[in-house]
Amino acid sequence: MRKFNVTVNGITYEVVVDEVDANQNFQAPVVNIPTPAPVQVAPSPVQPTPVQAPPVVEVKKESTVADGEKITSPMPGTILDIRVSKGANVKAGDILLILEAMKMENEIVAPEDGTVADILVSVGASVNVGDDLVVLS
């Protein structure tokens, strides 16, 4: 006979085990061990620490240019870099700005050739899906 300590659900039991010969037909008895009742723990009186909110950066919602193609944000995120300036000529595929979303840097490119008529965001601005970013004419 050998003794072992076995822990089940946080409770330690002393178990006695008989060694048997491999040639013997041994059938282990089934023992029902009661499950311990759940223990209720009082909530901790920990005070939450205040979190400082990041600064809010306003995004211009309306373009000052009436005509032109508005390039909108395809996803919510933060403007990391603006690669063009107002009045710049761009070709289709040129990078207009970098939008960070879900820890990924996404390039927002010009869909066609044109001139940057207006830039409606600034670096650090938070944008949502569909917000106007740049106007091309």
N, C-alpha and C positions, 0 to 999 in steps of 0.2 A: 504494500500500500504506500501511496505517495500523497503528500498534502500540497495543495496549491492555493494561492490567493487569486481569485478571479473578480474583476470589477465589471459590473453590469449597470448601466445607467447611473454611474456615479456611486454605487454602493458596492463595497468590497465583501465578497463571500469567501469563506474558507471551504475548499472542496477537497474531498478525499477521493483518490482515484486508485482503483485496483488494476494491477497489471494482469493481463490474461495471456494465455498461450495462444498463438495464432491457430493452432489446430483445434481449439475448443470452440464450440458454438456458444457464443455469449450474446445475450440480448440485454441491452441496457434498459434499465427501468426509466419510465418517463416521469419526471418530477415537475410539477407546476410551481414555479416560483412567483409569488405575488409581485405585481408591479407596484413600486412605491407611488404614493399619491404625489401629484405635482405640488411643488413648493411655490408659494406666492412670495414675491420679493417686493418690498415697498419701493416706490420710485425714489430715486436719488434726488436730493434737493440741490442739484447743480444748476447754477444760474447760466443762461446762455450768454456767450460773449457777443457784444455788438459787432456787426460787420459793416465796414465803411463801403458805401456804394460807389461804383466807379463814376467819374464825371460824365454828365450827360452832354452829348455833342448834338447840336441841332442839325437836321438835314433839311435843305431847302426842298419844299414839296412841289413848287411850281416853277416852271422854266420862264425866264424873262424873254426867251425867243419864241415867237409864235409858231413859225414853221421849222421843220426839221424832224429828224428821227430821234426819238428818245430811247436811249439804251437803259434798260431797267435791270434791277438786281434779280438774278435767277434763284437766289436763296438768301436766307437771313445770315448776316455776318458783320464783320468790321472791315472798314477800308484801311488797308495797310500802306498802300502806296498809290500815287497818281502819276502815271507815266507820260501824260500829255498836258499841254497848256491850252488855254483858250486861244483860238485862232490858228492852231496847228493843223497842217494838212496830214491826213492819215489815209492809209491804204487798207483794204479789206484784210483782216487778220492781224493788224497792228494791235499791240497791247495798249489798252486805254488805262486800266487800273488793276490793282491786285486786291482781291476780296478774300479775307480769311473767314472760313466757315468750317466748323468742327475740326480745328487744328490743321486745316489744309489751306494752302495758298492757291487760290483760283484766279486765273488770268481772265479778265473781261476784255474781249477783243472787239474791234470794229467789224460790224457785219458787212460793210461796203465802204468804198472810197468816199471821202468827204472832208469837211473842215469842222473842227471842234467849235461849235457855236457857243456852248456853255458847259461848265462843270458844276454840277448841282450838289456835290458832296465834298467833304474835306477829309484829310487823313485822321483816323481815329473815330470817324462817324460810324454809328451802328445803323445798319439798314435792314429792312424786311423785304420779303419777296414782293417784287413789283414796284419797289421804290425807284424813281428816276435817278440815274447816276450822271449821265452825260447826254448832251444833245448834239447831234451831227447835222450839218446842213450841206 
